Amino acid sequence: MATLLPRGYRSATEHCFDEEQADAIVRTTAYHRRDYCLSVIWFSPREHVDIRPSIATPFQRISNVGVGSLDRLPLELLFNILYRLDIHSLFKFRQINLRSRQRVDSLQQYQRVVSYGLNLFCALLRTRLAIHISLFDFYNALCTKACNFCGEFGGFISLLIWKRCCFNCLQWSSETQVRTLASVRKQFHMTKAELDQLRSFKALPGIYSMNESAQNSRITIVSLYQATLACRRQPQPAGLNRNQKINFMGSCALPYYDRQTCRVERGISCAGCQLGIEKGIIGTRDTTWGYEARDKVYAQDSFLEHFQWCEQAQLLWRSSDEGKNRPPELPVSARTGGYFRRRE
């Protein structure tokens, strides 16, 4: 039986708008869930201040020293080789001399990756997973919009399996589950040969999950899904309990880069649905799905489709004088990007 939508949630008629109003509608009635990005592997922008120029900025002076026998290759072939190098090797090659740096920096894919995916780039280097991921892999992930598991906007990467996922699937998909190496060894009774097949890394100290739980020790974590494939057997029941904090420790936010428009999207949520929660229109005992609506993350095009039927988002739009002012009822969480305490 279809769910009966409460009065005040879905508008009686579809709200039509001009295409040139789209950006203003998004700016006024949607917001980026900053707290989602802070719940996974994250580095303060201050940490990037010193390293960004060294990673992303080409030197202006001309190099007289080459890169040995690689100079004899046609540039197109050299670029193709660099594009398929793993991130660790590419990083080391770039450090050889000025010419090697110029060759890497001239790759458009490299510039996009370090410009829009610097957090993930640093995470790969610090976890030593960079040896497994090529520039080709990274750029393809950056240019992928949808979650691999449900098709919604995927604003995150599960590092151990290298797949795009949405925030919900990051937590609940069977393929994104992460465990400590010790617990997997115990639950599966894995041999050393089986353990050697698993990709692993030492978790980075930080604050993880929506509970903002601190993690200081560098425990070794692995993919539960990869463990089941490696040993071809299911874990004992205790191994199926979901450790939310560890799942967050194995993921990092990654925006979406549209190759056609050159636009970057980080995902947006509906301020109108948050307003509906605060007014008691949704999120009550009979409409608990309202929290799922509030927490959903959209790409811009799918949000605009949602906006056409979201009565509270339309109310915010009208009360803003169609984007000229901040809506009087704009929820605090929409202004701050969620509920987390501010971090430097």
N, C-alpha and C positions, 0 to 999 in steps of 0.2 A: 504494500500500500504506500502511495506517495506521501512524503512528509508534508504536513500542513505548515506552510511558512507563516510566522507571526506577522501581525500587522506592523508596519513600519520598517520591515526589513527589505522586502522586494517591492520595487515601485510598480504601480498599476500599469504604467505604460513604459515603453522603451525610451530612454532619454537620448535624443539625437544631438550631435554636436558637429561643428565644422572641424575639418582636419587640422587647421592651423591652431585650434584650441587644445590639441592633444597634450602638448608639453606643459601647458599651464594647468590642465586638469591633473596631470600626474604630480606636478610640483605642489599643488594645493591639497589634494585629497589622498595622496599616497606617501609612504615613507619607507626608508631602508631600515631593515631590522639590524641595527648595528650590534645588538647583543648576540645575535646568532653568530656573527663573524668572530666575536670575542670569546665564544664558548669553545672554539677549536684552537689549533695551533695558530698563534698570532704574535706579531712582533710590533712593538711601539714604533710609530713613524720616526721617533727620534733616533732609533737604531739604524734607520735607512738613510739618515741625512749624510753620514760620512761615506757609506758604501755605494749609494746610488750613482754618484759621479764616476766612481771607479769601475762600476759594473756596466753602466749604460751610456757613458759619454765618450765618443771617439776623440782621439787626440787630433789636433789640427795640423801639426807639423808632418812633413813627409818623411817616410822611412827610407834609408838607403840600404838597410840590411834585410834580406829576404828570409824565406822559410825553407831554405834548402831545396831538395828535389821537388817539393810541392809547387815551387814556382814554375816548374816546367809544365804543370797541368793547365789545361784551359780553365779559365775562371769559372765557367759554368759547372764543370766537373768538380772543381774544388769546393764550390758552394754546395753542391749536392752531397758531397762527402761530409762536410761540416754539418749540414742540416740533419744528417742521420747519426751523428755522433751522440753518445750519451752526454748528459749535462756536465758530469764530472770531467770527462775528457775534453769537452768543448771549453770548459772553464780553464783547464790547465793549458790547453793549446793557446788560448787567448793571452795567457801570461808569459808566453815565450819571448816575444819582443813586440815592437811597435807595429810591424807589418802583420803579424798574426792577429793582433788586436784589431787592426783596421779591417782585416778580412772578416772576422766574426761580426764586428760592429756594422758592417755593410749588409748583413743579412736582415732583411725586413722582419722575418719571423723572430729573430733574436731580439730586436728592438721592441716588438710588441710584447713578447714574453716578459722582459725585464721591466717594461713600463707598466703593464697592467697585472702582472702576476708575480711581483717581487717577493711578497710574503711566501708564496709557494716555492719560488726559486730558492730562497734562503732556507726554507724548511727541508727541501731535498738535499741541499749541501750539508746542513747540520745533522740530519738524520742518516747521512751517507746512503740514501736511496738514490742519489743522483746518478750512480753507476748503472741503474736499471732503466732510466727514463731518458729517451733521446729528445733532442730539440723538436724533431718531427712529432713525437708523442705529446710533448708539452703544448706545442702550437695547435695541434688538432684538438686537444682538450680545451684550450682557451677559446677556440672557435666553435665549440659544441654548446648548444643551448639547453638541451633537454636532459633530465635525469635518466640515467640508463635503465632504471627499474620501473618508473611509473610514467615517464613522459612529461612531468611538470617541469617548471624552471629548475635547473640544477645549478645551485650556486656554490657547490662544494666538490672537492675531490677526496675520495677515499684513497689514501696514499698507497696502502699495501696491495690493493688490487687495481689501482690507477683507473678508476671509473668516476664519471660525473654522477652526482646524486643530489637530490633535494634534501632539505633539513630533516624532513620526516623519515626518508629512506636511510639517511645517515644513521639514524637511531634504531630503525626497526627492520630494515631489509636483512635477510639472512646472509647475504653476501658481504655486507659492510661490518659485520660483527667482528670485534677485535678482542683478543685475550692476551694474558701474559704468557710468555713461553713456558713458564713453569706449570701453569694450570693446564695448558694444552697437552704438555707431555704427560701429566698425571691422568687427565680425563681420557686420552686416547691410547695411553700406554705405548707411545710412539718410540720407535727405534731411532738410533742416531742417524741412520741413513734417511729415514723419513723426515726427521727434524731438519736435516741439511737441505731438504728441498724447499723449505719455507723461507720466504722473504721476511726479514725482521728488522727492527731498529730499536734503539734505546730511546724511550719517550723523552721529550724535551720538558724541562721544568716549566711550569706555567699555571694558569688558572683555567679550568676546564668545566664544561657542562653548564646547563642553565641554572645549576645551584652554585656556580662560581666556586668550585672546589679546587683548592690549591694542590698541586702535585710537585713535590720537590725531588724525590728519588727518581733515578733514571732506570726504570724497569724496562726489560726487553719485552716487546709486544709483537704479536703475529696475527695473521688473518685466520679466524675460525673456519671460514669457508675454504681457504687453501689447505688447512689442516685436514678437513674431511676428504678433500680430493687426494691428498698425499697418502693417506693411510687407508682410504676406501672403507671407512667404517664410521658410524655415528658415535658421538660422545656419550658418556653416561649422563643420565638426566641432570646431574648437578652442573654439567658443562653447558647446559642450555640457558641458564639464568643470564639475563642480560646485564652486563656491567656498563651502565651508561657512561660513566666517566671515562672509561678506557676507550669506548667508541670515539669520543670527542678527541682523545689524544692521538688518534690515527687519521685525522682529517684536517683539511685546511680550506678556507674560502678561496674561490677563484671566480672572478667576474667573467662575463661572456663578451667576446669581441666579435662583432658582426663584420665580416670581410666585405660585404657589399656596401654598407653605409658607413663603415669605420666608426660606428658608435659602440660604446661600452655600457653594458648593463650589469648591475650588481644585484638586481632583484628588489622588488617593492611589495609592500603589504598595504592593505586597505585601512586608512584612518577611519572610514565610515563604519567598518565592521567593529573596530575598537570602540567607537562612539556607541554603537548598538549594544555592546557589552555593558558599557557604563550606564546606559539608560535602562538596562534590564530587558531590552527587546529580544536579545538572543543571549545564550550562555546561561539561561535559567535551567532548572531541573528538567524541564521538558524539551529544552533546546541546547543540550550540551554540545551539539555539533557546532554551535556558534563559536566556540573557542578554536575549533579547527578552521573555521572561516576567517577568524581574526589572525591566526598564525600562518595562513597560507602565503606563500611568496610567489609573485607573478613576474613574468616578463612584461614589458610595457604594453605590447599589443593585447595580451590576454587580460591585463588589468583594465584596459579601456573597455573591453567587452563586459567585464564584471561591473564596471562603473555604470554602464548603460541601464542596469537593473538594480543597483544598490541605492536604496532610498536615502540612507544616511550619508553616503558619499556625495550624492547629489545635493543634499541639504548643505553640506560644507561648501560645495562649489557655489551655490547660490548666495550663501551668506558671505562669501569672500568677494562679492561683486565680480564673479567670474575671473578669479585669480588676481584681482587688483590688491586685495588685502588678505591678511591672515584670518581664517574663519574664527569667530569668537569661541566656538565650541570645540576647536581642534584639541584632541586629547593630549595630555602631557607626554605620554609615551610616544606619540607620533612626532612630537617636537624633539624628543631626546633620542629617538631611535631604539626604544625598548626600555628595559628596567634596570640594566646593570649600572653599577657604580662607575663613575668616570675613571678612566685610566689614562696615564700619560702616553 
